[in-house]
Amino acid sequence: MTPRRRQVNLFEKYQQGLRYDEFLKRFGTEVHEKRWRDLHAQVTLTEAQRNILGSFRRQMPVLCLAGAWCGDCVNQCPIFEHFAAAAPVIQVLYFDRDAHADVQQALQINAGNRVPVVVFFSEDGAEVARYGERTLSKYRQMMRDQAGASCPTGITVGKDPLLVQVTQEWLNEFERA
């Protein structure tokens, strides 16, 4: 018999999360903080993306399980801060994966401890959606890097295609939620 996992109320936990800067100060080193700042400076939203975000009217609590040390988090979480700046109704609170083992267990992907993982809530705390740890464009890039030209997707966008694509894919999830 498989042991039952203890259910954690993620919306109640959400209330204990940290804002972006607080999360980095508590769980990151100066090196981590610099990496996150540098990526944040590279993210740009298109006018169309800003318009979509500007159309959001309902409060959107978002729980983000992350690790300040994590490369995938460095390359994605700063995007969320751009979304929140463009749509103040988005309230992202961050949790360190290792400091919140109960949240990590509740958000495992394929039975593994992955980050980042995002949980979207409605205004009244109902879970709307989950998404993580990497976007499809990131997996496609990893496949191109590993398999080379034998596995082309035919997708290229802008000067930094991966960051542009990852930003759009995350926006799609925020808009969907």
C-alpha positions in Angstrom: 0.0 0.0 0.0 1.3 3.4 -1.0 1.5 5.9 1.9 -1.0 8.8 1.5 0.5 12.2 1.2 -0.6 14.8 3.6 -2.6 17.4 1.7 -1.3 21.0 2.1 -3.7 23.9 1.5 -1.6 25.8 -1.1 -3.6 29.0 -0.9 -3.1 29.2 2.9 0.6 28.6 2.3 0.5 31.4 -0.4 -0.1 33.9 2.4 3.3 33.1 3.8 5.2 33.7 0.6 7.9 36.3 0.0 8.0 39.1 -2.6 10.7 38.7 -5.2 13.4 40.9 -3.6 12.7 39.4 -0.1 13.0 35.9 -1.5 16.3 36.7 -3.1 17.7 38.4 0.0 16.7 35.5 2.2 17.7 32.6 0.0 20.2 34.0 -2.5 23.8 35.0 -2.3 25.2 38.1 -4.0 26.0 36.0 -7.0 22.5 34.6 -7.2 21.0 38.1 -6.9 23.2 39.4 -9.6 22.3 36.6 -12.0 18.5 37.3 -11.4 19.1 41.1 -11.8 21.0 40.5 -15.1 18.3 38.3 -16.5 15.6 40.7 -15.4 17.3 43.5 -17.3 17.2 41.3 -20.5 13.5 40.7 -20.4 11.4 43.0 -22.6 7.7 42.8 -23.2 6.2 43.7 -26.5 3.4 46.2 -26.8 1.0 43.4 -27.5 2.1 41.6 -24.3 1.8 44.8 -22.3 -1.7 45.3 -23.7 -2.8 41.8 -22.7 -1.4 42.2 -19.2 -3.0 45.7 -19.0 -6.4 44.1 -19.7 -6.3 41.9 -16.6 -8.9 43.1 -14.1 -9.2 40.4 -11.5 -6.7 39.8 -8.7 -4.4 36.9 -9.5 -2.5 35.4 -6.6 0.4 33.4 -7.9 2.5 31.0 -5.8 6.0 30.3 -7.2 8.1 27.5 -5.9 11.7 28.3 -6.8 15.4 28.2 -5.8 17.6 31.2 -5.9 20.4 28.9 -7.0 18.4 27.3 -9.8 19.3 28.1 -13.4 15.8 27.5 -14.7 14.4 29.8 -12.0 17.0 32.5 -12.9 15.8 32.3 -16.5 12.1 32.4 -15.8 11.1 34.0 -12.5 12.3 37.5 -13.5 9.8 37.3 -16.4 7.0 37.1 -13.8 8.1 40.3 -12.2 7.7 42.1 -15.6 4.2 40.7 -15.8 3.4 41.9 -12.3 4.8 45.4 -13.1 2.6 45.6 -16.2 -0.5 44.1 -14.4 -0.5 45.1 -10.7 -3.4 42.6 -10.2 -0.8 39.8 -10.4 0.7 39.1 -7.0 3.5 36.6 -7.2 4.8 35.3 -3.9 7.9 33.1 -3.8 8.7 30.0 -1.8 12.1 28.3 -1.5 11.9 24.7 -2.5 14.1 23.4 0.3 12.6 25.6 3.0 9.1 24.5 2.2 9.3 20.7 1.8 5.5 20.4 2.2 4.9 22.7 -0.8 7.6 20.9 -2.8 6.0 17.6 -2.2 2.6 18.9 -3.2 4.0 20.3 -6.4 6.2 17.5 -7.6 6.3 16.9 -11.3 6.7 13.4 -12.6 7.4 12.4 -9.0 10.4 14.7 -8.8 11.3 17.9 -7.0 11.3 20.5 -9.8 11.4 24.3 -9.9 10.1 26.7 -10.9 6.5 25.6 -10.4 3.7 28.1 -10.4 0.2 27.8 -9.0 -2.4 30.3 -10.1 -5.3 31.1 -7.8 -8.6 32.8 -8.3 -9.4 35.9 -6.2 -11.2 33.7 -3.6 -8.3 31.2 -3.3 -9.5 28.4 -5.6 -6.6 26.8 -7.6 -7.0 27.6 -11.3 -3.9 26.1 -12.8 -0.3 24.8 -12.3 2.6 25.2 -14.6 6.3 24.4 -14.5 9.2 23.6 -14.6 10.1 24.6 -18.1 8.2 25.9 -21.1 7.9 24.0 -24.4 10.4 26.3 -26.1 13.0 25.5 -23.5 12.5 21.8 -24.0 12.7 22.3 -27.7 16.0 24.2 -27.3 17.4 21.5 -25.0 16.5 18.9 -27.7 18.2 20.9 -30.4 21.3 21.3 -28.2 21.3 17.5 -27.5 20.2 16.1 -30.8 21.4 18.9 -33.2 19.9 19.4 -36.6 18.4 15.9 -36.6 15.5 17.3 -34.5 14.6 20.7 -35.9 11.5 22.6 -34.8 11.6 25.4 -37.3 11.0 28.0 -34.7 13.2 31.1 -34.4 12.1 34.5 -33.1 14.0 37.8 -32.5 17.6 38.3 -31.3 17.4 36.0 -28.3 14.8 33.5 -29.5 14.6 31.4 -26.4 14.0 34.2 -23.9 11.4 35.8 -26.2 9.7 32.4 -26.6 9.8 31.6 -22.9 8.4 35.0 -22.0 5.5 34.5 -24.5 4.8 31.0 -23.2 4.6 32.1 -19.6 2.4 35.0 -20.6 0.1 32.5 -22.3 -0.2 30.6 -19.0 -0.9 33.8 -17.0 -3.5 34.9 -19.5 -5.1 31.4 -19.6 -5.3 31.3 -15.8 
